[in-house]
Amino acid sequence: MTTEQGFATPPVSPLDGAIETQAHVMEKAKANTLLSPRFYSTDYAAMDRIDVSSMRKEWDAMLAEYEGDNNHDHFQRTEEFSEEARVLMARLTPELRQEFLDFLISSITSEYSGCVLYNEIRKNVTNPDIKALMTFMTRDESRHASFINQSLKDYGLGVDLVGLKRTKAYTYFKPKYIFYATYLSEKIGYARYITIFRQLERHPEKRFHPIFRWFERWCNDEFRHGESFALIMRANPSLLRGGNKLWIRFFLVAVYATMYVRDHTRPKLHEAMGFESTAYDYEVFRITNAITKQVFPMTLDIDSPVFRACLARLHHISAQVDAAKARGRVVGRLKQLSWSALGAATFARLYLLPTVPNELPQQVRMAPAW
């Protein structure tokens, strides 16, 4: 197979590393790779010192939205859901089944990662503003993870969330890294969900699982979570200035690159929904750029030919690293080191590309675009 940029990618069987048992599920959920969702800890004392008083009116309105809990009855399965899932699951090809299982496990791990982090912050701070926010966000992420896990259990599988919390490795992030990464992840999550929902609304014959019907209102939570961190950053504008711009650029590149490479390991999943993986990713990037320019001082130039070539190259390198791991022994390890070094150089090239400065007013809030 050759990408549009001309990189030859070795064919990898979609059934390699097949997910068939509970042990496979937990191994996948606990993995700490460049592409897998991680669990985080942070500086709780620093979190406790966060001051949002300069955005008091907007902050209180946001907390009122959380308290209203418009989605309180959304993440509940119906008899129709269960029956539709049973019928449609039987029609999936082995390749699509594996990619969909991988998607569910990754989604559960990501949602539960947020639940664990927010709950730990909630327990370790006394600041009433931060404590209230983290209480609501813990509630939302717990619902999301549990709801997705039910769909995984339809396959006779499921993630042991208690065991995952106990055994998965944690990565320490400073509070500002949490703000940048979580804001961006929530907004990109919104863009992903709404893009899928709109596509399957236009083409219901391609909806191969009922969980996609839930994505429209799910976006309410994703969007609101992002706005919560946007308010924190607006209330503390030093987070958006000076040397912190370098960190913002880093997280923009890291999140976009990770999404691109991960999505290109699931071509059958996107094909089943009527997408081509690259086109889907760039539509998500376009929506995310439009939203994040309300807060971040720059966006990535996603139309740059060099940017696109670098992402394609990272995908190619990722496939080569996986092939080297599978080969093993001394030669495999040496090849893995060589390709990993090339990946780091490509990421650095992406990081150093010119960005698009943002001059839009930061007080404007974009409503969800559905």
C-alpha positions in Angstrom: 0.0 0.0 0.0 1.3 3.5 -0.8 0.1 6.8 0.7 -0.7 9.9 -1.3 2.7 11.2 -0.3 4.4 8.1 -1.7 5.4 6.2 1.4 5.1 2.5 1.1 3.4 1.1 4.1 3.8 -2.6 4.9 0.5 -4.5 4.9 -0.5 -5.4 8.4 -3.3 -7.9 9.0 -6.2 -6.3 10.7 -6.5 -9.4 12.8 -3.0 -9.1 14.3 -3.3 -8.7 18.0 -6.9 -9.7 17.8 -9.2 -8.8 20.7 -11.0 -12.0 21.6 -10.9 -12.4 25.4 -11.2 -10.4 28.6 -7.5 -10.6 29.1 -7.0 -9.0 25.6 -9.4 -6.2 26.5 -7.5 -5.4 29.8 -4.1 -5.6 28.1 -5.3 -3.1 25.5 -6.8 -0.8 28.1 -3.7 -0.9 30.3 -1.2 -0.3 27.5 0.9 2.9 27.7 1.9 3.7 24.2 2.2 6.9 22.2 -1.3 6.3 20.8 -3.1 4.9 23.8 -5.1 7.1 26.3 -3.2 7.7 29.6 -4.2 8.2 33.2 -2.9 11.4 34.9 -2.1 12.9 38.2 -1.4 16.5 38.9 -0.4 19.2 41.5 -3.6 19.4 43.6 -2.3 22.3 45.7 -1.8 24.3 42.5 -5.2 23.3 41.3 -6.6 24.5 44.6 -5.2 28.0 44.0 -6.9 28.5 40.6 -8.9 31.8 40.7 -11.8 32.3 38.3 -13.3 35.4 40.0 -12.6 37.6 36.9 -15.1 35.4 35.0 -17.6 35.0 37.8 -20.7 35.6 35.8 -19.7 33.2 33.0 -18.5 30.6 35.6 -21.7 30.6 37.6 -23.8 30.3 34.4 -21.7 27.3 33.4 -22.1 25.6 36.8 -25.9 26.2 36.5 -25.8 24.3 33.2 -24.0 21.4 34.8 -26.5 21.4 37.7 -29.4 21.4 35.3 -28.0 18.2 33.9 -29.9 18.1 30.6 -28.4 14.7 29.8 -29.4 13.0 33.0 -31.6 10.5 31.2 -29.5 10.2 28.0 -27.0 7.5 28.8 -29.5 4.8 29.4 -30.0 1.8 27.2 -33.4 1.0 25.8 -34.8 -2.4 24.7 -34.6 -1.1 21.1 -30.9 -0.3 21.5 -30.2 -3.8 22.8 -32.1 -5.5 20.0 -30.6 -3.3 17.3 -27.1 -4.0 18.6 -27.7 -7.7 18.6 -28.9 -7.8 15.0 -26.2 -5.4 13.6 -23.3 -7.1 15.5 -23.9 -10.3 13.7 -23.4 -8.6 10.3 -19.9 -7.2 11.1 -16.9 -8.5 9.2 -14.1 -9.9 11.4 -11.9 -6.8 10.4 -14.6 -4.3 11.2 -15.5 -6.1 14.5 -11.8 -5.8 15.6 -11.5 -2.2 14.7 -14.8 -1.4 16.4 -13.7 -3.2 19.6 -10.5 -1.3 19.5 -12.5 2.0 19.2 -14.7 1.1 22.1 -11.8 0.1 24.4 -9.9 3.3 23.5 -13.0 5.4 24.1 -13.8 3.8 27.5 -10.2 4.3 28.6 -10.2 7.9 27.5 -13.5 8.7 29.2 -12.5 6.9 32.4 -9.1 8.6 32.5 -11.0 11.9 32.8 -13.3 10.5 35.4 -10.4 9.3 37.6 -8.4 12.6 37.2 -11.4 14.8 37.9 -12.4 12.7 40.9 -8.9 12.9 42.4 -8.8 16.7 42.0 -12.3 16.9 43.6 -11.1 14.9 46.6 -7.9 16.9 47.0 -9.1 20.5 46.7 -11.1 22.8 48.9 -11.6 25.6 46.3 -15.4 25.6 45.9 -15.3 26.6 42.2 -12.9 23.9 41.2 -14.5 21.3 43.5 -17.9 21.9 42.0 -16.6 21.7 38.5 -14.7 18.5 39.1 -17.8 16.9 40.8 -19.9 17.5 37.7 -17.2 16.4 35.2 -16.6 13.2 37.2 -20.3 12.5 36.9 -20.4 13.0 33.2 -17.3 11.0 32.4 -18.4 8.1 34.6 -21.6 8.0 32.6 -19.8 8.0 29.3 -17.4 5.2 30.3 -20.1 3.0 31.7 -22.4 3.5 28.7 -19.7 2.6 26.2 -18.7 -0.4 28.4 -22.2 -1.8 28.1 -21.7 -1.9 24.3 -18.5 -3.8 24.8 -20.2 -6.2 27.1 -22.6 -7.1 24.3 -19.6 -8.9 22.8 -19.1 -10.8 26.0 -16.2 -8.5 26.9 -15.8 -5.4 29.0 -13.3 -3.2 30.8 -12.9 -3.8 34.5 -12.8 -0.1 35.4 -11.9 -0.7 39.1 -9.0 -3.0 38.1 -7.9 -0.5 35.4 -7.8 2.3 38.0 -5.7 0.2 40.3 -3.2 -1.2 37.7 -2.8 1.3 34.9 0.3 3.5 35.1 -0.2 7.2 35.8 1.6 10.2 34.1 2.2 13.4 36.0 1.0 16.6 34.3 1.2 20.1 35.6 -2.2 21.8 35.9 -1.5 24.0 32.9 -0.8 20.9 30.8 -4.1 19.5 32.0 -5.9 22.6 30.9 -4.3 22.7 27.4 -4.6 19.0 26.7 -8.1 18.5 28.2 -9.5 21.6 26.5 -8.2 20.4 23.2 -9.2 16.8 23.7 -12.8 17.7 24.7 -13.2 20.0 21.7 -11.7 17.5 19.3 -14.0 14.9 20.9 -17.0 17.2 20.1 -15.8 17.5 16.5 -15.4 13.8 16.1 -18.8 12.9 17.5 -20.7 15.5 15.6 -19.0 14.7 12.3 -19.9 11.0 12.7 -23.4 11.8 13.8 -24.1 14.1 10.8 -22.6 11.5 8.4 -24.8 8.7 9.7 -27.9 11.0 9.9 -27.4 11.5 6.1 -26.6 7.8 5.5 -28.5 5.8 8.1 -27.8 2.6 6.2 -24.2 2.9 7.3 -25.0 3.0 11.0 -23.7 -0.4 12.0 -24.3 0.1 15.7 -27.0 2.0 17.7 -24.4 3.8 19.9 -23.9 6.3 17.1 -27.5 7.6 17.6 -26.4 8.9 21.0 -23.6 11.0 19.7 -25.6 14.2 19.1 -26.5 14.9 22.7 -23.2 13.4 23.8 -21.7 16.5 22.2 -23.3 18.7 24.8 -21.1 17.2 27.5 -17.9 17.3 25.3 -18.5 20.9 24.3 -19.3 22.0 27.9 -16.3 20.3 29.3 -14.1 22.2 26.9 -15.7 25.5 27.8 -15.0 24.8 31.5 -11.2 24.8 30.8 -11.6 27.7 28.4 -13.0 29.8 31.2 -10.1 28.8 33.5 -7.6 29.9 30.9 -9.4 33.2 30.2 -9.5 33.9 33.9 -5.8 33.3 34.0 -4.6 34.9 30.8 -0.9 34.4 31.6 -1.6 30.8 30.6 -2.0 32.0 27.0 1.0 34.3 26.8 4.8 34.2 26.6 6.5 30.9 26.9 3.2 29.1 27.4 2.5 29.6 23.7 5.2 27.0 23.1 3.3 24.5 25.3 0.0 25.2 23.5 1.7 24.6 20.2 3.2 21.3 21.5 -0.2 20.0 22.6 -1.9 21.1 19.4 0.7 19.1 17.4 0.7 16.1 19.7 -3.1 15.7 19.8 -3.6 16.2 16.1 -0.7 13.8 15.2 -1.9 11.2 17.7 -5.4 11.3 16.3 -4.3 11.0 12.7 -2.0 8.0 13.3 -4.5 6.2 15.5 -7.4 6.8 13.1 -5.3 5.4 10.2 -5.1 2.1 12.1 -8.9 1.8 11.7 -9.6 2.1 8.0 -12.5 -0.4 8.0 -14.2 1.5 10.8 -14.2 4.7 8.8 -15.1 3.0 5.5 -18.1 1.3 7.1 -19.4 4.8 8.0 -18.7 6.2 4.5 -15.5 8.0 5.4 -12.0 8.0 4.2 -9.7 8.3 7.2 -7.7 11.2 6.0 -10.7 13.2 4.8 -12.5 12.5 8.1 -9.5 13.6 10.2 -9.1 16.9 8.3 -12.8 17.7 8.7 -12.4 17.2 12.4 -9.2 19.3 12.4 -11.1 22.1 10.6 -13.9 22.1 13.2 -11.5 22.0 16.0 -9.4 24.9 14.6 -12.6 27.0 14.3 -13.5 26.4 17.9 -10.1 26.6 19.6 -9.2 30.0 18.0 -11.6 31.5 20.6 -9.0 30.7 23.3 -5.7 29.6 21.9 -3.4 32.3 20.4 -2.7 30.2 17.3 -4.0 27.3 15.2 -2.2 24.8 13.1 -2.0 25.4 9.4 -3.7 22.1 8.4 -3.7 23.0 4.7 0.0 23.2 4.5 1.4 20.5 2.2 4.3 20.0 4.6 2.0 19.6 7.5 0.0 16.9 5.6 3.1 15.2 4.4 4.5 15.0 8.0 1.3 13.4 9.3 1.4 10.9 6.6 5.0 10.2 7.3 4.2 9.7 11.0 1.6 7.1 10.1 4.2 5.3 7.9 6.8 5.4 10.7 4.3 4.0 13.2 3.6 1.0 10.9 7.3 0.4 10.6 7.8 0.6 14.4 5.1 -2.0 14.9 6.7 -4.2 12.2 10.0 -3.9 14.0 8.5 -4.8 17.3 6.9 -7.9 15.8 10.2 -8.9 14.3 11.9 -8.8 17.7 15.5 -9.8 18.4 18.5 -7.5 18.0 17.6 -6.5 14.4 14.0 -5.7 15.3 15.1 -3.6 18.3 17.6 -1.7 16.2 15.1 -1.0 13.5 12.6 0.1 16.2 15.1 2.6 17.6 15.9 3.9 14.1 12.3 4.4 13.1 11.5 6.0 16.5 14.3 8.5 16.0 12.9 9.4 12.6 9.5 9.7 14.2 10.8 12.2 16.7 12.5 14.2 14.0 9.3 14.3 12.0 7.3 15.5 15.1 9.9 18.2 15.6 9.5 19.3 12.0 5.7 19.5 12.6 6.3 21.5 15.7 8.5 24.0 14.0 6.1 24.7 11.1 4.6 28.2 11.0 1.2 28.5 12.8 -1.7 30.7 12.1 -1.9 33.6 14.6 -5.3 34.1 16.2 -6.6 37.7 16.6 -10.2 36.9 17.4 -11.8 38.2 20.7 -11.3 35.6 23.4 -14.6 36.4 25.1 -16.7 35.0 22.3 -18.3 31.6 22.9 -19.1 29.5 20.0 -22.3 27.4 20.4 -22.3 23.8 19.4 -22.6 23.7 15.6 -25.4 21.3 15.1 
